[in-house]
């Protein structure tokens, strides 16, 4: 679901960028008023979890790959506005430092994965969970259904963005300038990958973590209603250790052969179609400064173990960057004197 540069027109990129920036502006304002400074590191752990989870590619029956996002879980823990910030941080780092998702297409990727997914997932979760007890199984059912539907709808949004390109942007003879796949191909392809595999993974991961927290640390599930809770902060070390353990296993994502649908490079598209759309030739390599492009080390990716090393290094660099951002934000929030604010409503 990480749309690369060149698949969307500059007009589409600009529109999605404006929409996403507007929503994130509101989200930042709400989060600054609702997130206690002591829970900023906890949010960073959530963002890092999303970053790491997205590195686990899973094979799709059509020969492509896909991945879960983790935005559903963040929405349940922090609320959708704060979740939008957390997932966006992960997406920005992926695009800038690892070339996963385009810089120009960042607005579209944020809209799909950081806005549509958490907001829809959370709405469904709340609808099903209602006013049930923290330990209620209704919350697990709501989390599973919300996570599944949220990810599938986000995938349909990405497919729609792909599919509109050849309809709206083409040469005089009808040759697509950007994404070459119409709605009749792009939407079913994206929906199939996420409805069959990635959606269930999102549902299972969200439900498993939620069930674990219900048993071990129910205070985590009341963050939005109890700003005085210190239990999550005291247990932060345990969650960080768990995150590092998950990061160690990220090379398992390399076992899924193939490329995610809609993330092919120009060479792959030429083999498939016989040509490379002009817009993709122009904008496909817009960002050439990724530190570890493709989660690998340039020139050191000829064997599985070399690729695995690149994946491990990328995972830990990503976690470090997210932790650094959290540290800087927490420092400035404390310095500004707005450290303690009310919980999400």
Order of alpha helices (4+ residues) and beta strands (2+ residues): alpha-alpha-beta-beta-alpha-alpha-alpha-alpha-alpha-alpha-alpha-alpha-alpha-alpha-alpha-alpha
